[in-house]
Amino acid sequence: MINWAIKNGIDSKAFESMYKSFGMQAQVNKMRTLTNAYKIDGVPKFIVNGQFSTEPHQAGGEVQVFEVLNQLIAQQRIASKRN
């Protein structure tokens, strides 16, 4: 990653310092936890309200995935108003 940063004009010491920072490591650990919790094995994968997940191949294609997402979001908005 440092080689990529250098090739793209980013100061290697600044990059390494940020990459190894507590805040960055906390975010990486959080993403690892979420990846495992939601069983993410590829991208794109969409999670709605921590309860539902979908991917283009599950929805029938790239266009359909947004239709499914809109339905799930609407469903969750209605459910949250009830509570």
N, C-alpha and C positions, 0 to 999 in steps of 0.2 A: 504494500500500500504506500509505503514511503517513496518507492521508486515512481509510482504513479503521480504522487504529489509533486515530486521534483520535476517530472516531465511536463507537468501542467503549471509550472511556475510558482508553486507553493513552497515557502520556506520549510525545509525538512525539520528543523528544530521546533518551529512553531507547530507544525502538523503533529509531530511525535508527542509534544507536550499536551496538545489537545486530545489526541487519540488515547493517551494513557491517563487522562484526568479522571478524577473520581466521578464527576458528572457523566462523562461519556461511558464509563464502565457501568454505571448504574443504569443508563439507558439500554446498553447492550444486554445486560442481564434481564431487564424488564422485557425486552423483545424476545429473548430466548424463552422466558417463562410463558409469554403469550403465544408464541409459535407452538410450543408444546401443548398448551391448554386447548388451543383451537385446532390442533393437528394440521397445521399448515405445512403442506409438502410441495407447494408450488405457488406461482403467482400468475395472474391475479386471483386472489381469493378475498371475498368480501364478507365481513362479519357485521351483522346488524344487531345492535343493542346487546351484544354479548350472548345472544340466544340462537341466532340463525346464521348459517353460512351458505354461500353459493359461489359458484365458479361458472365461467362461460360454458364449459362443456356440460355442466349440470342443467343449465337453463336452456340449452339448445342453441347457443351461439352468443356472439358478442352483443348483438342488438338486444336479444331476449334477456340477457343478464340484467340489463338496466330496467327492463319491465318488471322482472322479478324483484329487484332491489326496491323499486318504487312501491310495489305492492307490500313488501315486508315493512318498509318504513311507514307507510300509511297505516298498516295493521298495528304497528308498535305505537304510533301516535295516538290512535284510538284507545288502545289498551292503557296508555299512560294517563289519559284524561279520565278514565274510569277509576283509577287508583287515586 
